[in-house]
C-alpha cells in the first residue's frame, strides 16, 4: 500500500492564491488563512461591483444630462419625454457625451424635445 500525499497539488494551489493576493497589505498577502479569506471577500466584492458599475455609470450620465438640460431651462424628465415623443433613439451615455463635448448638437436635441412635447 502506498501512502497518498497532496504535496505538489497543494503547493500549486497555494502558490496560485498567494500570487493573486500580491499587493495586499500585511498578512493579507503573506498568511495562508488570511490570504484565503481576503481573496474570498475580494471575489465577492468583484462580482457585486461588476453589476453595480453599470448602475453607477447610468446615475452619472443622468446627472450630467440633467445638469445640461437645466442650463437650457428643461428638466431631465421633460427632456427624455420630449426625445421619446420625437422618436430620437439616443441612450443616456450618448446624450451625456453630447452634452459635454458637443453643446450645439445637445441644443438641437433640446429644441427637438421642446417642440415634440408641444
Buried (B, 14 or more C-beta within 10 A) or exposed (E): EEEEEEEEEEEEEEEEBBEBBEEBEEBBBEBEEBBEEBBEEBEEEEEEEEEEEEEEEBEEBBEBBBEBBEEBEBEBEBBBBBBEBBEBEEEBBEBBBBBEEEBEEBBEBBBBBBEBBE
